[in-house]
């Protein structure tokens, strides 16, 4: 979806804060994720090319009775084979070039752990389950969630037991993320995926055929400046080969559980992908009804199908997770003075050109919207993996879009959207249950191989 201008500013400033240099015993120090590993053994951290002193000091934190203890040892054999994409490192050393850093100390940071909560659609019951028959894995919110006998579970009618838990249901959860990236649930509630009256109206208003918009369609420049573009008045861009490519990639990303839903099921999203001419957008735009508009300028900036699939997967995730509906209550309060205009907006909040600040969205409200952007990124990795795309290309796509056209990545600061994806790759996607062979691409008639629709 189109990102509010203030959100982009906030994300850029957040990234700058995590990618900075300071002085520690007259050494430069910075922290970031491993973003590239070459066959030669060279690697990058947050886009910076890293060389190693010989010997180099390798440090880890280990848990002991007294707490976390830092232990270091000299090494002459440390190489990129000891790392993986998304691994968080703290490096001490000196610049040996504009975009090169010679590290004398490599501190391998521990995986992110701690309390996590959220609400999301269950999109997969993994074929790989815990060895304990009283435990179960489900995948939702971009995480592998572990249900144990200690998990306090609540079922909403007509669901009554674990036997009723399936894909295309909502789960609200709270738990603890472990070192392997899985989240052990302390409590959870599962409820059916239903269509409320409000959502039904949104689906009706945002449902249309984007390819049928007249080529000469346009809207008032004043209205566009005040409330953003009306997506129903954006004409298609005529390039048959590019259109076919976008449709092929987009359709391959629709998850198996959605494909097998009957046409009569109101929770089935019929995705339609349309390329348009819009040079100002650095993202696609999606509507609750599944219409996804993709600027041809964006398509041309992507280096491969994996990166283009990343943008499409993120927008598919937003539609499946009903982001527009979940953002709407936050926006409605801020837009109370322009309620009449708001009623005509196809894509709530995100289509507005004025940004979050002019809408009065700050603090918790802005945080909630940014958290939803992070969620769509996590879920997009699942969609990419299931469709057989290279998930390591996902953060690179957003990194490319954060800079000017043709500007090398090592000259572009790592944006927070890419940093969030690297964090997921370095934590949740190190778990074998998440990183097993991708399922066969689903057909229109059957779920993906390796996926089951209910808890066994």
VOSEMAR-453601 format. One record per residue (C-alpha): x, y, z; residue number from 0. Coordinates in steps of 0.05 Angstrom, whole numbers, plus 32768, in hexadecimal, padded with zeros to 4 digits. Example, Ala and Ser with C-alpha at 12.3 -4.5 7.8 and 13.67 -1.06 7.14 Angstrom:
// residues 2
{rec {80F6; 7FA6; 809C}; 0}
{rec {8111; 7FEB; 808F}; 1}
***
This chain:
// residues 456
{rec {8000; 8000; 8000}; 0}
{rec {8015; 8048; 7FF9}; 1}
{rec {803B; 805E; 8038}; 2}
{rec {802B; 809F; 805B}; 3}
{rec {8062; 80D2; 8054}; 4}
{rec {806C; 80DA; 809F}; 5}
{rec {8072; 808E; 80A7}; 6}
{rec {80AB; 808E; 8074}; 7}
{rec {80CD; 80C7; 809A}; 8}
{rec {80C6; 80A3; 80DC}; 9}
{rec {80E1; 8062; 80BE}; 10}
{rec {811C; 8086; 80A0}; 11}
{rec {812F; 80A8; 80E2}; 12}
{rec {8127; 8066; 8108}; 13}
{rec {8157; 8044; 80D8}; 14}
{rec {818A; 807C; 80DE}; 15}
{rec {818A; 8071; 8129}; 16}
{rec {819B; 8027; 8123}; 17}
{rec {81D1; 8031; 80EF}; 18}
{rec {8202; 8061; 810F}; 19}
{rec {824A; 8066; 8123}; 20}
{rec {8268; 8078; 8166}; 21}
{rec {82AA; 8074; 818C}; 22}
{rec {82BF; 803B; 81B9}; 23}
{rec {8309; 803A; 81CA}; 24}
{rec {8314; 8064; 818B}; 25}
{rec {82F3; 802F; 8160}; 26}
{rec {82B7; 803A; 8134}; 27}
{rec {827C; 800F; 814A}; 28}
{rec {823C; 7FFF; 8125}; 29}
{rec {8204; 7FCC; 8129}; 30}
{rec {81DA; 7FAD; 80F2}; 31}
{rec {81C3; 7F6E; 80CF}; 32}
{rec {81EC; 7F44; 809F}; 33}
{rec {81CF; 7F59; 805C}; 34}
{rec {81FB; 7F33; 802B}; 35}
{rec {8228; 7EF6; 802A}; 36}
{rec {8251; 7EE6; 7FEC}; 37}
{rec {826D; 7EA2; 7FD8}; 38}
{rec {82B3; 7EBE; 7FE4}; 39}
{rec {82A3; 7EC7; 802E}; 40}
{rec {829D; 7F12; 802C}; 41}
{rec {825F; 7F30; 804E}; 42}
{rec {823B; 7F72; 8058}; 43}
{rec {821B; 7F8E; 8097}; 44}
{rec {81E3; 7FC1; 808B}; 45}
{rec {8200; 7FCB; 8045}; 46}
{rec {8247; 7FD7; 805E}; 47}
{rec {827D; 7FAA; 8040}; 48}
{rec {82A2; 7F87; 8078}; 49}
{rec {82EA; 7F70; 807A}; 50}
{rec {8309; 7F4E; 80B7}; 51}
{rec {8349; 7F5B; 80DD}; 52}
{rec {8376; 7F1E; 80E8}; 53}
{rec {836B; 7F06; 811C}; 54}
{rec {8326; 7F21; 8129}; 55}
{rec {8305; 7F20; 816D}; 56}
{rec {82C3; 7EF9; 816D}; 57}
{rec {8293; 7F06; 81A7}; 58}
{rec {8252; 7EE6; 81BE}; 59}
{rec {8223; 7EEE; 81F9}; 60}
{rec {8215; 7EAE; 8220}; 61}
{rec {81E2; 7EA4; 8256}; 62}
{rec {81FE; 7E90; 829A}; 63}
{rec {81E1; 7E90; 82E0}; 64}
{rec {81FC; 7ED6; 82EB}; 65}
{rec {81DA; 7EEE; 82AB}; 66}
{rec {81F3; 7EFB; 8264}; 67}
{rec {823E; 7EF8; 8260}; 68}
{rec {8268; 7F12; 8226}; 69}
{rec {829E; 7EE3; 820E}; 70}
{rec {82D1; 7EF2; 81D7}; 71}
{rec {8309; 7ECC; 81B5}; 72}
{rec {8339; 7EDB; 817D}; 73}
{rec {832C; 7EB7; 813C}; 74}
{rec {8351; 7EB0; 80FA}; 75}
{rec {831D; 7E84; 80DA}; 76}
{rec {82DC; 7EAB; 80E3}; 77}
{rec {82B7; 7EB3; 80A1}; 78}
{rec {8272; 7EC1; 8085}; 79}
{rec {8262; 7E77; 8089}; 80}
{rec {8258; 7E84; 80D4}; 81}
{rec {8222; 7EB7; 80C3}; 82}
{rec {81DE; 7EBB; 80A1}; 83}
{rec {81B3; 7EF2; 8082}; 84}
{rec {8193; 7F1B; 80B8}; 85}
{rec {81C5; 7F09; 80EF}; 86}
{rec {81CF; 7F46; 811B}; 87}
{rec {8217; 7F5B; 8126}; 88}
{rec {823B; 7F93; 814B}; 89}
{rec {827D; 7FA4; 812B}; 90}
{rec {82B9; 7FCB; 8146}; 91}
{rec {82F0; 7FE3; 8119}; 92}
{rec {8300; 8019; 80E6}; 93}
{rec {82E8; 8030; 80A2}; 94}
{rec {8317; 8018; 806C}; 95}
{rec {82F0; 8039; 8034}; 96}
{rec {82B0; 8060; 8028}; 97}
{rec {8285; 8023; 802C}; 98}
{rec {82B6; 7FF1; 804A}; 99}
{rec {82C2; 7FE2; 8094}; 100}
{rec {82FC; 7FBA; 80B1}; 101}
{rec {82E4; 7F97; 80F0}; 102}
{rec {8314; 7F84; 8128}; 103}
{rec {82DA; 7F6C; 8154}; 104}
{rec {829A; 7F48; 8140}; 105}
{rec {8265; 7F44; 8175}; 106}
{rec {822E; 7F11; 8162}; 107}
{rec {81EF; 7F2B; 8181}; 108}
{rec {81BD; 7EFA; 819F}; 109}
{rec {817B; 7EED; 817C}; 110}
{rec {8140; 7F19; 818D}; 111}
{rec {8115; 7EFB; 81C4}; 112}
{rec {80DF; 7F13; 81F2}; 113}
{rec {8095; 7F20; 81F7}; 114}
{rec {806D; 7F26; 81B6}; 115}
{rec {8023; 7F2E; 81AA}; 116}
{rec {7FF8; 7F3A; 816E}; 117}
{rec {7FBB; 7F27; 8144}; 118}
{rec {7FBE; 7F07; 80FF}; 119}
{rec {7FA1; 7ED5; 80CF}; 120}
{rec {7FB8; 7E8D; 80D6}; 121}
{rec {7FD6; 7E80; 8092}; 122}
{rec {7FF6; 7E3B; 809A}; 123}
{rec {7FF4; 7DFD; 80C5}; 124}
{rec {803C; 7DE5; 80B9}; 125}
{rec {8047; 7D9D; 80A6}; 126}
{rec {8082; 7D9C; 80D6}; 127}
{rec {8065; 7D99; 811D}; 128}
{rec {8085; 7D93; 8162}; 129}
{rec {809A; 7D4D; 8178}; 130}
{rec {806E; 7D55; 81B5}; 131}
{rec {8027; 7D41; 819F}; 132}
{rec {8009; 7D71; 81D1}; 133}
{rec {802A; 7DAC; 81AE}; 134}
{rec {8019; 7DCC; 816C}; 135}
{rec {8037; 7DFE; 813A}; 136}
{rec {800D; 7E30; 8114}; 137}
{rec {8027; 7E69; 80E9}; 138}
{rec {800A; 7EAE; 80EF}; 139}
{rec {8023; 7EF6; 80EF}; 140}
{rec {8064; 7EDF; 80CE}; 141}
{rec {8076; 7EB5; 810B}; 142}
{rec {8075; 7E6B; 811D}; 143}
{rec {8048; 7E67; 815A}; 144}
{rec {804F; 7E2D; 818A}; 145}
{rec {8011; 7E16; 81B0}; 146}
{rec {8021; 7DEF; 81F0}; 147}
{rec {7FF6; 7DCF; 8225}; 148}
{rec {8004; 7E0D; 8250}; 149}
{rec {7FE8; 7E3D; 821C}; 150}
{rec {7FA8; 7E5E; 8233}; 151}
{rec {7F7B; 7E56; 81F6}; 152}
{rec {7F37; 7E75; 81E8}; 153}
{rec {7F09; 7E60; 81B0}; 154}
{rec {7ED2; 7E8B; 8192}; 155}
{rec {7E94; 7E68; 8178}; 156}
{rec {7E8C; 7E40; 814E}; 157}
{rec {7ED4; 7E2B; 815E}; 158}
{rec {7ED7; 7DFC; 819B}; 159}
{rec {7F1B; 7DD9; 819C}; 160}
{rec {7F5F; 7DD2; 817B}; 161}
{rec {7F3F; 7DA4; 8148}; 162}
{rec {7F1A; 7DE1; 812D}; 163}
{rec {7F58; 7E0D; 8125}; 164}
{rec {7F68; 7E18; 80DC}; 165}
{rec {7F83; 7E49; 80AA}; 166}
{rec {7F5A; 7E88; 8099}; 167}
{rec {7F4A; 7E93; 80E2}; 168}
{rec {7F60; 7ECC; 810F}; 169}
{rec {7F8F; 7EC1; 814A}; 170}
{rec {7F9D; 7EF4; 8180}; 171}
{rec {7FDA; 7EDD; 81A6}; 172}
{rec {800D; 7EEE; 81DB}; 173}
{rec {804D; 7EC8; 81E7}; 174}
{rec {8099; 7EC6; 81EC}; 175}
{rec {80C7; 7EC3; 81B1}; 176}
{rec {8100; 7E91; 81BC}; 177}
{rec {8146; 7E8E; 81A0}; 178}
{rec {812F; 7E63; 8166}; 179}
{rec {80FD; 7E98; 8150}; 180}
{rec {80BE; 7E72; 8164}; 181}
{rec {808C; 7E91; 8193}; 182}
{rec {8073; 7E67; 81CD}; 183}
{rec {802C; 7E7E; 81DA}; 184}
{rec {8016; 7E91; 8220}; 185}
{rec {7FD0; 7EA1; 820A}; 186}
{rec {7FA8; 7EA3; 81C9}; 187}
{rec {7F62; 7EAB; 81AE}; 188}
{rec {7F4B; 7E8F; 816B}; 189}
{rec {7F0D; 7EA8; 8148}; 190}
{rec {7EEE; 7EA0; 8103}; 191}
{rec {7EFF; 7ECF; 80CA}; 192}
{rec {7EBD; 7EF4; 80C0}; 193}
{rec {7EA8; 7F30; 8096}; 194}
{rec {7E89; 7F68; 80BF}; 195}
{rec {7E59; 7F9B; 80A2}; 196}
{rec {7E90; 7FD0; 80A3}; 197}
{rec {7EC0; 7FA2; 807E}; 198}
{rec {7E8A; 7F8E; 804C}; 199}
{rec {7E7F; 7FD7; 803A}; 200}
{rec {7ECA; 7FE1; 8032}; 201}
{rec {7ECF; 7FA4; 8005}; 202}
{rec {7E96; 7FBD; 7FDA}; 203}
{rec {7EB2; 8003; 7FD4}; 204}
{rec {7EF8; 7FEC; 7FC3}; 205}
{rec {7EE5; 7FB6; 7F91}; 206}
{rec {7EED; 7FC7; 7F48}; 207}
{rec {7F10; 7FB2; 7F08}; 208}
{rec {7F51; 7FDB; 7F04}; 209}
{rec {7F5D; 7FC7; 7EBB}; 210}
{rec {7F1A; 7FE6; 7EA7}; 211}
{rec {7F2A; 802D; 7EBF}; 212}
{rec {7F29; 805B; 7E81}; 213}
{rec {7F6D; 8072; 7E69}; 214}
{rec {7F57; 80BB; 7E6E}; 215}
{rec {7F3D; 80B5; 7EB6}; 216}
{rec {7F53; 80EC; 7EE4}; 217}
{rec {7F3F; 8110; 7F24}; 218}
{rec {7F41; 8155; 7F40}; 219}
{rec {7F87; 816B; 7F52}; 220}
{rec {7F6C; 818F; 7F90}; 221}
{rec {7F48; 8152; 7FAA}; 222}
{rec {7F84; 8127; 7F9B}; 223}
{rec {7FB1; 8156; 7FC3}; 224}
{rec {7F80; 8157; 7FFE}; 225}
{rec {7F6C; 810E; 8006}; 226}
{rec {7F9A; 80E7; 7FD8}; 227}
{rec {7F90; 80C1; 7F98}; 228}
{rec {7F4E; 809E; 7F8A}; 229}
{rec {7F68; 805B; 7F72}; 230}
{rec {7F2A; 804F; 7F49}; 231}
{rec {7F3E; 8089; 7F1C}; 232}
{rec {7F85; 8071; 7F0D}; 233}
{rec {7F88; 8055; 7EC6}; 234}
{rec {7FB0; 8016; 7EB6}; 235}
{rec {7FF5; 801A; 7E96}; 236}
{rec {7FF7; 7FF6; 7E54}; 237}
{rec {8030; 7FC3; 7E52}; 238}
{rec {8017; 7F7D; 7E45}; 239}
{rec {8059; 7F59; 7E56}; 240}
{rec {8062; 7F7E; 7E98}; 241}
{rec {8019; 7F75; 7EAA}; 242}
{rec {801E; 7F2A; 7E9E}; 243}
{rec {805D; 7F26; 7EC9}; 244}
{rec {803D; 7F4B; 7F03}; 245}
{rec {7FFE; 7F1F; 7EFF}; 246}
{rec {8028; 7EDF; 7EFC}; 247}
{rec {8051; 7EF1; 7F39}; 248}
{rec {8016; 7F0E; 7F60}; 249}
{rec {7FE9; 7ED1; 7F55}; 250}
{rec {8021; 7EA2; 7F6A}; 251}
{rec {8024; 7EC5; 7FAE}; 252}
{rec {7FDB; 7EBB; 7FC1}; 253}
{rec {7FDE; 7E89; 7FFC}; 254}
{rec {7FC3; 7E42; 7FF6}; 255}
{rec {7F8D; 7E4C; 802A}; 256}
{rec {7F70; 7E85; 8001}; 257}
{rec {7F73; 7E5F; 7FC0}; 258}
{rec {7F47; 7E26; 7FDA}; 259}
{rec {7F10; 7E52; 7FF5}; 260}
{rec {7ED0; 7E4E; 7FCC}; 261}
{rec {7EBC; 7E8B; 7FA3}; 262}
{rec {7E80; 7E93; 7FD0}; 263}
{rec {7EAC; 7E9D; 800E}; 264}
{rec {7EAD; 7EE8; 801E}; 265}
{rec {7EF2; 7EE1; 803E}; 266}
{rec {7F10; 7ECC; 7FFB}; 267}
{rec {7F38; 7F05; 7FDE}; 268}
{rec {7F38; 7F07; 7F92}; 269}
{rec {7F79; 7F2B; 7F84}; 270}
{rec {7F81; 7F55; 7F46}; 271}
{rec {7FC4; 7F74; 7F32}; 272}
{rec {7FC9; 7FB1; 7F05}; 273}
{rec {8006; 7FD9; 7EF0}; 274}
{rec {7FFD; 8024; 7EEE}; 275}
{rec {8026; 8063; 7EE0}; 276}
{rec {8038; 8084; 7F22}; 277}
{rec {8080; 809A; 7F2B}; 278}
{rec {8076; 80B7; 7F70}; 279}
{rec {8064; 8076; 7F93}; 280}
{rec {809A; 804A; 7FB2}; 281}
{rec {8068; 8012; 7FC0}; 282}
{rec {802B; 7FF3; 7FA2}; 283}
{rec {7FE4; 8003; 7FBA}; 284}
{rec {7FB1; 7FD0; 7FD0}; 285}
{rec {7F67; 7FD3; 7FE1}; 286}
{rec {7F41; 7FA6; 8011}; 287}
{rec {7F20; 7F83; 7FD6}; 288}
{rec {7F63; 7F6C; 7FBB}; 289}
{rec {7F72; 7F9E; 7F84}; 290}
{rec {7FBD; 7FAC; 7F83}; 291}
{rec {7FD8; 7FE6; 7F59}; 292}
{rec {8022; 7FE1; 7F47}; 293}
{rec {8047; 801C; 7F28}; 294}
{rec {806E; 8006; 7EEB}; 295}
{rec {80A8; 8031; 7F04}; 296}
{rec {80AB; 8005; 7F42}; 297}
{rec {80AB; 7FC5; 7F18}; 298}
{rec {80E5; 7FE0; 7EEE}; 299}
{rec {810F; 7FEE; 7F2D}; 300}
{rec {810A; 7FA6; 7F46}; 301}
{rec {8146; 7F7C; 7F31}; 302}
{rec {8123; 7F39; 7F2F}; 303}
{rec {80E1; 7F15; 7F3B}; 304}
{rec {80F1; 7F08; 7F84}; 305}
{rec {80F5; 7F53; 7F93}; 306}
{rec {80B6; 7F63; 7F6B}; 307}
{rec {8093; 7F29; 7F90}; 308}
{rec {80A7; 7F4B; 7FD2}; 309}
{rec {807F; 7F8A; 7FC3}; 310}
{rec {8043; 7F62; 7FAA}; 311}
{rec {8046; 7F32; 7FE6}; 312}
{rec {8047; 7F6C; 8017}; 313}
{rec {8008; 7F89; 7FF8}; 314}
{rec {7FE6; 7F45; 7FF6}; 315}
{rec {7FF6; 7F3D; 8040}; 316}
{rec {7FD6; 7F80; 8050}; 317}
{rec {7F96; 7F6B; 802E}; 318}
{rec {7F95; 7F27; 8050}; 319}
{rec {7FA3; 7F44; 8094}; 320}
{rec {7F6E; 7F7A; 8088}; 321}
{rec {7F9D; 7FB4; 8097}; 322}
{rec {7F6E; 7FE8; 8079}; 323}
{rec {7F37; 7FD3; 80A8}; 324}
{rec {7F65; 7FD1; 80E4}; 325}
{rec {7F83; 8016; 80D5}; 326}
{rec {7F3E; 8035; 80C8}; 327}
{rec {7F2B; 8041; 8112}; 328}
{rec {7F6C; 8067; 811D}; 329}
{rec {7F61; 8091; 80DF}; 330}
{rec {7F18; 809E; 80EC}; 331}
{rec {7F25; 80C4; 812C}; 332}
{rec {7F5A; 80EF; 810B}; 333}
{rec {7F2D; 80FD; 80CF}; 334}
{rec {7EEE; 810E; 80F6}; 335}
{rec {7EEF; 8154; 80D9}; 336}
{rec {7EEF; 813A; 8092}; 337}
{rec {7EC1; 80FF; 809A}; 338}
{rec {7E9C; 810D; 805A}; 339}
{rec {7EDC; 810B; 8031}; 340}
{rec {7EF5; 80CE; 8057}; 341}
{rec {7EB8; 80A6; 8041}; 342}
{rec {7ED0; 80AB; 7FF8}; 343}
{rec {7F17; 8093; 8005}; 344}
{rec {7F22; 804D; 7FE8}; 345}
{rec {7F61; 803E; 8010}; 346}
{rec {7F5B; 805A; 8058}; 347}
{rec {7F96; 8083; 8072}; 348}
{rec {7FCA; 8067; 8043}; 349}
{rec {7FAF; 808A; 8006}; 350}
{rec {7FB5; 80CE; 8026}; 351}
{rec {7FEC; 80FB; 800D}; 352}
{rec {7FED; 8126; 804A}; 353}
{rec {8011; 80F5; 8078}; 354}
{rec {8006; 80E0; 80C0}; 355}
{rec {8018; 8122; 80E0}; 356}
{rec {7FE1; 8149; 80BE}; 357}
{rec {7FB0; 8112; 80D2}; 358}
{rec {7FC3; 811B; 811B}; 359}
{rec {7FE0; 80D5; 811F}; 360}
{rec {8019; 80D3; 8151}; 361}
{rec {8033; 80A8; 8189}; 362}
{rec {800B; 8068; 8191}; 363}
{rec {7FE2; 8073; 8152}; 364}
{rec {801F; 807B; 8126}; 365}
{rec {8040; 8040; 8149}; 366}
{rec {8004; 8014; 8139}; 367}
{rec {8008; 8025; 80EF}; 368}
{rec {8053; 8019; 80EC}; 369}
{rec {8049; 7FD6; 8111}; 370}
{rec {8018; 7FC2; 80DB}; 371}
{rec {804C; 7FD1; 80A6}; 372}
{rec {807C; 7FA3; 80CA}; 373}
{rec {8047; 7F6D; 80CE}; 374}
{rec {8039; 7F6E; 8083}; 375}
{rec {8084; 7F66; 8079}; 376}
{rec {8087; 7F28; 80A6}; 377}
{rec {804B; 7F09; 8084}; 378}
{rec {8067; 7F19; 8040}; 379}
{rec {80A4; 7EED; 804F}; 380}
{rec {8075; 7EB2; 805A}; 381}
{rec {8051; 7EBF; 8018}; 382}
{rec {8094; 7EC4; 7FF4}; 383}
{rec {80AF; 7E85; 8013}; 384}
{rec {8070; 7E5C; 8004}; 385}
{rec {8071; 7E73; 7FBB}; 386}
{rec {80BA; 7E60; 7FB3}; 387}
{rec {80DA; 7EA5; 7FB0}; 388}
{rec {811C; 7EB8; 7FCF}; 389}
{rec {810A; 7ED9; 8011}; 390}
{rec {8150; 7EF6; 8018}; 391}
{rec {813F; 7F25; 7FDF}; 392}
{rec {8104; 7F43; 8005}; 393}
{rec {812A; 7F78; 802D}; 394}
{rec {8152; 7F8A; 7FEF}; 395}
{rec {8112; 7F9D; 7FCB}; 396}
{rec {8100; 7FD2; 7FFF}; 397}
{rec {8148; 7FE8; 8003}; 398}
{rec {8148; 7FF6; 7FB9}; 399}
{rec {8108; 801D; 7FBE}; 400}
{rec {8124; 8047; 7FF8}; 401}
{rec {8159; 8067; 7FCB}; 402}
{rec {815A; 808C; 7F8A}; 403}
{rec {8158; 8065; 7F49}; 404}
{rec {819B; 8045; 7F37}; 405}
{rec {81BB; 8059; 7F79}; 406}
{rec {81E7; 8020; 7F94}; 407}
{rec {81CC; 7FFF; 7FD4}; 408}
{rec {820C; 800C; 7FFA}; 409}
{rec {81FD; 8056; 7FF2}; 410}
{rec {81B5; 804F; 800D}; 411}
{rec {81A7; 804B; 8057}; 412}
{rec {8185; 800B; 806B}; 413}
{rec {813B; 801C; 8072}; 414}
{rec {8113; 8002; 80AE}; 415}
{rec {80E6; 7FD7; 8082}; 416}
{rec {8123; 7FB2; 8069}; 417}
{rec {8141; 7FB0; 80AF}; 418}
{rec {8101; 7F90; 80CA}; 419}
{rec {8104; 7F5A; 8095}; 420}
{rec {814D; 7F4C; 80A4}; 421}
{rec {813A; 7F45; 80ED}; 422}
{rec {8105; 7F11; 80DA}; 423}
{rec {8136; 7EEC; 80AD}; 424}
{rec {8168; 7EEA; 80E6}; 425}
{rec {8137; 7ED0; 811A}; 426}
{rec {80F6; 7EAE; 8105}; 427}
{rec {8111; 7E93; 80C3}; 428}
{rec {814C; 7E6F; 80E3}; 429}
{rec {811A; 7E3B; 80FE}; 430}
{rec {8118; 7DFA; 80D6}; 431}
{rec {80CC; 7DF8; 80D9}; 432}
{rec {80CB; 7E3B; 80B5}; 433}
{rec {8104; 7E2F; 8084}; 434}
{rec {80F5; 7DEA; 806A}; 435}
{rec {80EB; 7DE0; 801F}; 436}
{rec {80B4; 7E0E; 8005}; 437}
{rec {8072; 7DEC; 7FF5}; 438}
{rec {8061; 7DDE; 7FAD}; 439}
{rec {803F; 7E19; 7F8E}; 440}
{rec {7FF5; 7E0F; 7F9D}; 441}
{rec {7FC2; 7E02; 7F67}; 442}
{rec {7F7D; 7E21; 7F65}; 443}
{rec {7F5F; 7DDF; 7F7E}; 444}
{rec {7F8D; 7DC7; 7FB5}; 445}
{rec {7FB7; 7DE2; 7FEF}; 446}
{rec {8002; 7DE8; 7FEA}; 447}
{rec {8028; 7DA9; 7FF6}; 448}
{rec {803E; 7DA2; 803E}; 449}
{rec {8005; 7DCD; 8057}; 450}
{rec {7FC9; 7DB6; 807E}; 451}
{rec {7F8B; 7DDD; 808C}; 452}
{rec {7F7E; 7DCA; 80D4}; 453}
{rec {7FA5; 7DB8; 8113}; 454}
{rec {7FB2; 7D6C; 8112}; 455}
***
